[in-house]
Amino acid sequence: MKLAEKIRYLREVEGSLRGLDRAMTQQELVRAIADETKGKTISQSYLSQIESGARPHLTNTTRLLLARFFKVHPGYLVDDPENFQAELRTVEILEDQLDLWLVAGAERFGRRDPDLCRALLALAHHKDSRGCLLLLESILKTPALVDRLTAVLNPTQEAPNPVPPARKKRAIQ
């Protein structure tokens, strides 16, 4: 993605965040930057040159100003290399994202449900948390397996729908 496209995208996002239901105009952006950065400014013509591609690079001062205003890393405000993929979707990256999501869930529910917190953290720390969730899906799709596993793995906790005694004997044999 080129710098010009990134600036247009950021104007679009900023307009949406401000409830405009459209991209901020260049002039609105210039005014907002001046208002929110204590007088530091960028001209509309300079912004136009950046977005048209006539000025493919930013000065360091302008890069820092725009990065601060849009709340992005200054390194984002450059052209991406040829054939650059912004989002890599490998299993390892998905696994890391899933683990972060599980940890966030544990933090969110931890105070109200310590058992759930421990379970989410155990899942997040497992080397294949994605595989564990897929296994859980398979278990949930198998009738009565949750009850059987609960009875075997945690006999002190009553299963939600206890397995009848006759079925327990057959399952053990």
DAVENKA-V661216 format. One record per helix or strand. SS is the DSSP state (helix for helix, strand for strand). FROM is the first residue (numbers start at 1). LEN is the number of residues. If there is no record, write none. Layout:
BEGIN
ss->SS from->FROM len->LEN
ss->SS from->FROM len->LEN
END
This chain:
BEGIN
ss->helix from->3 len->15
ss->helix from->26 len->11
ss->helix from->44 len->9
ss->helix from->60 len->11
ss->helix from->74 len->3
ss->helix from->91 len->19
ss->helix from->114 len->12
ss->helix from->129 len->13
ss->helix from->145 len->9
ss->helix from->165 len->8
END
